[in-house]
């Protein structure tokens, strides 16, 4: 029968070997491969403006000025769109806290566009599962177009054309809904002037 000392040596060597392989070699190889084949994606899909990174196309940002399209609400804490705290609110549809949050968001949207009679798209009042969603539906963008046009003294039709130009179709042609990246849309909006 083997003693624990005879078993411990090979087990320790195997543990060290697997730690080196799976904890260092494999992550290093994958990182180098990704940076070589997909450098922009491996660097975080950053959007640049004037040589400076202004955000990632993968993580939403908070916009509150009336002259910008607003993002989907974020449920991350302690601040919105916190990539280190990605999560949903986990509030169910019958939870009073969710009802209060949606009502508060509706009130903000109605105050920002008092003449707008259209129904508010659901993605403007509810957070996504990750709390980081950078996209809004085309309906949410079209809903905001009159407010943004008024704040910037632009034609609503020009804004609708900008939304169409920056819209993304369904993934693989059938998954999800058409959408628009809010940061990219707002950067294009700033480029108009």
C-alpha positions as CSV (number, residue, x, y, z in Angstrom):
1,X,0.0,0.0,0.0
2,X,1.3,3.5,-0.9
3,X,1.8,6.1,1.7
4,X,0.4,9.6,1.5
5,X,3.9,10.9,0.8
6,X,4.2,8.7,-2.3
7,X,0.9,10.0,-3.5
8,X,1.4,13.7,-2.6
9,X,4.5,14.2,-4.8
10,X,2.8,13.2,-8.1
11,X,-0.4,15.0,-7.2
12,X,1.5,18.2,-6.4
13,X,3.4,18.0,-9.7
14,X,0.2,17.4,-11.7
15,X,-1.5,20.3,-9.9
16,X,1.4,22.6,-10.8
17,X,1.4,21.5,-14.4
18,X,-2.3,22.0,-14.8
19,X,-2.2,25.4,-13.1
20,X,0.6,26.5,-15.5
21,X,-1.3,25.1,-18.5
22,X,-4.8,26.3,-17.7
23,X,-3.9,29.3,-15.7
24,X,-1.2,30.9,-17.7
25,X,-0.4,29.2,-21.1
26,X,-4.0,28.8,-22.3
27,X,-5.1,32.4,-21.4
28,X,-2.0,33.8,-22.9
29,X,-2.4,31.9,-26.1
30,X,-6.1,32.9,-26.4
31,X,-5.3,36.6,-25.7
32,X,-2.5,36.7,-28.3
33,X,-4.6,34.9,-30.9
34,X,-7.5,37.3,-30.3
35,X,-5.3,40.4,-30.4
36,X,-3.7,39.1,-33.6
37,X,-6.9,38.1,-35.4
38,X,-9.5,40.6,-33.9
39,X,-7.6,43.5,-32.5
40,X,-10.5,45.9,-32.3
41,X,-12.8,43.4,-30.6
42,X,-10.1,42.2,-28.3
43,X,-9.5,45.8,-27.2
44,X,-13.1,46.2,-26.1
45,X,-14.8,47.4,-29.4
46,X,-14.0,51.0,-28.4
47,X,-15.5,53.9,-30.3
48,X,-13.0,56.6,-31.0
49,X,-13.5,60.3,-31.6
50,X,-10.7,62.7,-32.3
51,X,-8.2,60.0,-31.3
52,X,-9.9,59.5,-27.9
53,X,-12.0,56.6,-26.7
54,X,-15.5,57.8,-26.0
55,X,-17.0,54.5,-25.0
56,X,-17.5,50.9,-26.1
57,X,-20.1,49.8,-28.6
58,X,-20.8,46.9,-26.2
59,X,-21.7,48.9,-23.1
60,X,-24.5,51.5,-22.8
61,X,-23.9,55.0,-21.5
62,X,-26.2,57.4,-19.6
63,X,-27.5,60.4,-21.6
64,X,-29.8,62.9,-19.9
65,X,-29.6,66.1,-22.1
66,X,-32.7,66.7,-24.2
67,X,-30.6,67.0,-27.3
68,X,-29.5,63.4,-27.2
69,X,-31.2,60.0,-27.6
70,X,-31.5,58.4,-24.2
71,X,-30.4,54.9,-23.5
72,X,-32.3,52.0,-22.0
73,X,-32.3,52.3,-18.1
74,X,-29.6,50.5,-16.3
75,X,-30.1,48.4,-13.2
76,X,-26.4,48.4,-12.2
77,X,-25.1,49.9,-9.0
78,X,-23.7,52.1,-7.6
79,X,-23.9,54.0,-10.9
80,X,-25.6,53.2,-14.2
81,X,-23.9,51.2,-16.8
82,X,-21.3,49.9,-14.4
83,X,-19.5,47.1,-16.2
84,X,-18.2,45.7,-12.9
85,X,-21.8,45.2,-11.6
86,X,-23.6,43.8,-14.6
87,X,-27.0,42.5,-13.5
88,X,-30.7,43.1,-13.9
89,X,-32.9,44.4,-11.2
90,X,-34.4,40.9,-10.6
91,X,-37.7,42.6,-9.9
92,X,-40.7,40.5,-11.1
93,X,-43.7,42.0,-12.9
94,X,-45.8,42.0,-9.8
95,X,-43.2,43.7,-7.6
96,X,-44.3,47.2,-6.5
97,X,-40.7,48.5,-6.7
98,X,-40.7,47.7,-10.5
99,X,-44.0,49.4,-10.9
100,X,-42.8,52.5,-9.1
101,X,-39.5,52.6,-11.1
102,X,-41.5,52.3,-14.4
103,X,-43.9,55.1,-13.4
104,X,-41.0,57.4,-12.4
105,X,-39.3,56.7,-15.8
106,X,-42.6,57.3,-17.6
107,X,-43.0,60.7,-15.8
108,X,-39.5,61.7,-16.8
109,X,-40.2,60.8,-20.5
110,X,-43.5,62.6,-20.4
111,X,-42.0,65.8,-18.9
112,X,-39.2,65.7,-21.5
113,X,-41.7,65.5,-24.4
114,X,-45.1,66.9,-23.1
115,X,-46.7,67.0,-26.5
116,X,-45.9,63.4,-27.4
117,X,-49.0,61.3,-27.3
118,X,-47.6,58.0,-28.6
119,X,-47.1,55.1,-26.3
120,X,-43.7,54.9,-24.7
121,X,-41.8,51.9,-25.9
122,X,-41.1,49.4,-23.1
123,X,-37.3,49.5,-23.5
124,X,-37.3,53.1,-22.4
125,X,-38.7,52.3,-19.0
126,X,-37.3,48.8,-18.2
127,X,-33.7,47.7,-17.8
128,X,-32.2,44.9,-19.7
129,X,-31.0,41.6,-18.1
130,X,-27.4,42.8,-18.0
131,X,-28.1,46.5,-17.2
132,X,-25.5,47.4,-19.8
133,X,-27.5,47.2,-23.1
134,X,-26.1,49.8,-25.5
135,X,-29.1,49.4,-27.9
136,X,-32.6,50.7,-28.0
137,X,-35.4,49.6,-30.3
138,X,-36.2,51.6,-33.5
139,X,-39.5,52.4,-31.9
140,X,-37.7,53.9,-28.8
141,X,-35.4,56.0,-31.2
142,X,-38.4,57.2,-33.2
143,X,-40.3,58.1,-30.0
144,X,-37.4,60.3,-29.0
145,X,-36.8,61.9,-32.4
146,X,-39.2,64.9,-31.9
147,X,-37.6,65.8,-28.5
148,X,-34.1,65.6,-29.9
149,X,-35.1,67.5,-33.1
150,X,-36.7,70.3,-31.0
151,X,-33.6,70.6,-28.7
152,X,-31.2,70.8,-31.6
153,X,-33.4,72.8,-34.0
154,X,-33.3,69.9,-36.6
155,X,-35.9,68.5,-38.9
156,X,-37.5,65.3,-37.5
157,X,-37.3,63.7,-40.9
158,X,-33.5,64.2,-40.9
159,X,-33.3,62.5,-37.5
160,X,-35.5,59.6,-38.7
161,X,-33.1,59.2,-41.7
162,X,-30.1,59.2,-39.2
163,X,-31.8,56.5,-37.1
164,X,-32.3,54.3,-40.2
165,X,-28.7,54.9,-41.3
166,X,-27.4,53.7,-38.0
167,X,-29.9,50.8,-37.4
168,X,-28.8,47.2,-37.1
169,X,-31.0,44.4,-38.4
170,X,-31.9,41.2,-36.8
171,X,-28.9,38.9,-35.9
172,X,-28.5,36.3,-38.7
173,X,-31.7,37.8,-40.2
174,X,-34.1,36.3,-37.8
175,X,-32.9,36.6,-34.2
176,X,-34.0,39.6,-32.1
177,X,-35.4,42.9,-33.2
178,X,-33.9,45.7,-35.3
179,X,-32.2,48.1,-33.0
180,X,-29.8,51.1,-32.9
181,X,-26.7,51.7,-30.8
182,X,-27.4,54.8,-28.8
183,X,-23.7,55.9,-28.4
184,X,-23.1,55.5,-32.2
185,X,-26.3,57.4,-32.9
186,X,-25.4,60.3,-30.6
187,X,-21.9,60.5,-32.1
188,X,-23.5,60.7,-35.5
189,X,-25.9,63.4,-34.2
190,X,-23.0,65.5,-32.9
191,X,-21.3,65.2,-36.3
192,X,-24.3,66.9,-38.0
193,X,-23.3,70.2,-36.5
